[in-house]
């Protein structure tokens, strides 16, 4: 019991930050680049979270992403697709943590909200993920930035990577769903639940429109 409690608390420490000078996106914000380089970096930064405007996204994936967003109320999916090379179905989502009291009860509520977002995503993508071995979910924290020419925008900071076998996710969803059962998956190694040891930015290929960012905390 003591070991599990200690493990639970360790999961609350999500991110350790490295120096800003090693991150191109953050050099824009701190003024460490030349004017031309800064302009180029701004474009790269905006690309981190801008959605696909080509209309090439699979409508079924779009609908799945919409259902997840509606069910959770705390996420905005920016990328949802199968990754054939990794044999995984990948979902990258901006996560707006709910406002909770700064108490033990509030921390438990925050963890439960994150659990619920992950579980609802597993449930929603089970059909779409057929043919892949793993389901990978990345929770991103939206960070507001000021750009040179388009006002406020956001970059996505990777906070949590949660990977589980598709069959294991299906088995879990058929049973009880609560914090104890969720952390049981982590403790027995069924669910890989990790946070980057250094500051990392999302640099994927967004393919789903953004709507939540207007309500994200600044």
C-alpha positions as CSV (number, residue, x, y, z in Angstrom):
1,X,0.0,0.0,0.0
2,X,2.8,2.4,0.9
3,X,4.6,1.6,-2.4
4,X,1.5,2.3,-4.4
5,X,0.8,5.6,-2.6
6,X,4.4,6.8,-3.2
7,X,4.0,5.8,-6.9
8,X,0.8,7.8,-7.1
9,X,2.4,10.9,-5.8
10,X,5.4,10.5,-8.2
11,X,3.0,10.8,-11.1
12,X,2.0,14.3,-10.0
13,X,5.5,15.5,-10.8
14,X,5.0,15.8,-14.6
15,X,7.7,17.9,-16.1
16,X,11.3,18.9,-15.5
17,X,12.5,21.9,-17.5
18,X,15.7,22.3,-19.4
19,X,17.3,25.6,-20.3
20,X,15.4,27.7,-22.9
21,X,18.5,28.3,-25.0
22,X,18.5,24.7,-26.2
23,X,14.9,24.9,-27.6
24,X,14.5,26.7,-31.0
25,X,10.8,27.5,-30.3
26,X,11.6,29.2,-27.0
27,X,14.5,31.2,-28.4
28,X,11.9,33.1,-30.3
29,X,10.2,34.1,-27.1
30,X,13.4,35.0,-25.3
31,X,14.8,37.1,-28.2
32,X,18.0,35.1,-28.6
33,X,17.7,34.8,-32.4
34,X,18.3,37.4,-35.1
35,X,15.2,39.3,-36.5
36,X,15.1,37.1,-39.7
37,X,15.7,33.9,-37.7
38,X,13.0,34.9,-35.3
39,X,10.5,35.4,-38.1
40,X,11.3,32.0,-39.5
41,X,10.9,30.4,-36.0
42,X,7.5,32.0,-35.5
43,X,6.2,30.1,-38.6
44,X,7.6,26.9,-37.2
45,X,6.1,27.5,-33.8
46,X,2.7,28.1,-35.3
47,X,2.9,24.9,-37.3
48,X,3.1,23.0,-34.0
49,X,-0.6,23.2,-33.3
50,X,-2.3,24.5,-36.5
51,X,-4.9,22.1,-37.8
52,X,-5.0,20.5,-41.3
53,X,-6.9,22.8,-43.7
54,X,-6.6,20.5,-46.7
55,X,-9.7,18.5,-46.1
56,X,-7.8,15.3,-46.5
57,X,-8.5,14.0,-43.0
58,X,-10.6,10.8,-42.9
59,X,-14.2,11.8,-42.0
60,X,-14.5,8.7,-39.7
61,X,-11.4,9.9,-37.8
62,X,-12.8,13.4,-37.6
63,X,-16.1,12.1,-36.2
64,X,-14.2,10.0,-33.6
65,X,-12.2,13.0,-32.5
66,X,-15.4,15.1,-32.2
67,X,-17.0,12.4,-30.0
68,X,-14.0,12.3,-27.7
69,X,-14.0,16.1,-27.3
70,X,-17.7,16.1,-26.6
71,X,-17.5,13.3,-24.0
72,X,-14.6,14.7,-22.0
73,X,-15.0,18.4,-22.2
74,X,-11.3,18.8,-21.3
75,X,-9.4,17.9,-24.5
76,X,-8.9,19.2,-28.0
77,X,-7.6,16.6,-30.4
78,X,-5.1,18.0,-32.8
79,X,-3.9,14.7,-34.3
80,X,-5.6,11.3,-34.7
81,X,-4.3,8.7,-37.0
82,X,-2.8,5.1,-37.4
83,X,1.0,4.9,-37.5
84,X,1.8,1.9,-39.6
85,X,5.5,2.1,-38.9
86,X,5.0,2.0,-35.1
87,X,2.0,-0.4,-35.4
88,X,0.0,2.0,-33.2
89,X,-3.0,4.2,-33.3
90,X,-1.9,7.6,-32.1
91,X,-4.0,10.4,-30.6
92,X,-2.4,13.8,-29.7
93,X,-4.6,16.0,-27.6
94,X,-4.4,19.4,-25.9
95,X,-5.5,18.9,-22.3
96,X,-7.1,21.7,-20.2
97,X,-6.9,20.5,-16.7
98,X,-10.1,21.3,-14.7
99,X,-9.9,23.9,-11.9
100,X,-9.7,22.0,-8.6
101,X,-9.0,23.0,-5.0
102,X,-5.3,22.9,-3.9
103,X,-6.0,20.0,-1.6
104,X,-5.5,16.3,-1.5
105,X,-9.1,15.9,-2.6
106,X,-8.5,18.4,-5.4
107,X,-5.4,16.5,-6.6
108,X,-7.3,13.3,-6.7
109,X,-10.0,15.0,-8.7
110,X,-7.4,16.2,-11.2
111,X,-5.9,12.8,-11.6
112,X,-9.4,11.2,-12.1
113,X,-10.2,13.8,-14.8
114,X,-7.0,12.8,-16.6
115,X,-7.9,9.1,-16.2
116,X,-11.4,9.7,-17.6
117,X,-10.0,11.5,-20.7
118,X,-7.7,8.6,-21.4
119,X,-10.3,5.9,-20.9
120,X,-12.9,7.7,-23.0
121,X,-10.3,8.0,-25.8
122,X,-9.6,4.2,-25.6
123,X,-13.3,3.5,-25.9
124,X,-13.8,5.8,-28.8
125,X,-10.9,4.6,-30.9
126,X,-11.3,0.8,-30.4
127,X,-13.0,0.4,-33.8
128,X,-10.8,2.9,-35.7
129,X,-7.7,1.3,-34.2
130,X,-8.4,-2.2,-35.6
131,X,-5.3,-3.5,-37.3
132,X,-2.9,-1.9,-35.0
133,X,-1.2,-3.4,-31.9
134,X,-1.0,-0.4,-29.6
135,X,-3.0,2.7,-28.7
136,X,-0.8,5.7,-27.9
137,X,-2.2,8.9,-26.3
138,X,-0.2,12.0,-25.8
139,X,-1.5,14.7,-23.5
140,X,-0.2,18.2,-24.3
141,X,-0.4,21.3,-22.2
142,X,-1.3,24.4,-24.3
143,X,1.2,27.3,-23.7
144,X,0.2,30.7,-25.0
145,X,2.8,32.6,-27.0
146,X,2.8,36.1,-28.7
147,X,3.7,36.0,-32.4
148,X,5.1,38.9,-34.5
149,X,2.3,39.1,-37.0
150,X,-0.7,37.1,-35.9
151,X,-1.2,38.0,-32.2
152,X,-1.7,35.2,-29.7
153,X,-1.1,31.5,-30.6
154,X,-0.2,28.3,-28.7
155,X,2.5,25.7,-28.6
156,X,1.9,22.2,-27.2
157,X,4.1,20.9,-24.4
158,X,4.2,17.1,-24.1
159,X,3.0,16.3,-20.6
160,X,2.1,12.6,-20.6
161,X,2.5,9.6,-22.9
162,X,0.1,6.7,-22.3
163,X,0.6,3.6,-24.4
164,X,-1.3,0.3,-24.0
165,X,-1.9,-2.7,-26.1
166,X,-5.2,-2.5,-28.0
167,X,-6.4,-5.9,-26.6
168,X,-5.5,-4.8,-23.1
169,X,-7.4,-1.6,-23.5
170,X,-10.5,-3.6,-24.6
171,X,-10.2,-6.0,-21.7
172,X,-9.8,-3.1,-19.2
173,X,-12.9,-1.3,-20.6
174,X,-15.0,-4.4,-20.0
175,X,-14.4,-4.1,-16.2
176,X,-14.5,-1.6,-13.4
177,X,-13.1,1.9,-14.2
178,X,-11.7,3.9,-11.4
179,X,-8.3,5.3,-10.2
180,X,-7.3,2.1,-8.5
181,X,-7.9,-0.1,-11.5
182,X,-6.3,2.5,-13.8
183,X,-3.1,2.7,-11.7
184,X,-3.2,-1.1,-11.4
185,X,-2.5,-1.1,-15.2
186,X,0.5,1.1,-14.6
187,X,1.8,-0.9,-11.7
188,X,1.6,-4.3,-13.5
189,X,3.2,-2.8,-16.7
190,X,0.1,-3.1,-18.9
191,X,0.0,0.6,-19.4
192,X,3.1,2.6,-20.0
193,X,2.4,6.0,-18.4
194,X,5.4,8.4,-18.6
195,X,6.2,12.1,-18.5
196,X,9.2,13.5,-20.4
197,X,12.2,14.2,-18.2
198,X,12.9,17.3,-20.2
199,X,10.8,20.1,-21.8
200,X,9.5,18.7,-25.1
201,X,7.3,20.3,-27.7
202,X,4.7,18.6,-29.9
203,X,6.0,18.5,-33.5
204,X,3.5,16.1,-35.3
205,X,1.2,16.6,-38.2
206,X,-2.1,18.1,-37.0
207,X,-5.2,16.9,-38.8
208,X,-8.1,17.9,-36.7
209,X,-9.5,21.5,-36.2
210,X,-9.0,23.3,-32.9
211,X,-11.8,24.8,-30.8
212,X,-10.8,24.4,-27.2
213,X,-7.9,26.8,-27.3
214,X,-10.0,29.9,-26.9
215,X,-11.0,28.6,-23.4
216,X,-7.6,27.4,-22.4
217,X,-6.1,28.9,-19.3
218,X,-3.5,31.6,-19.9
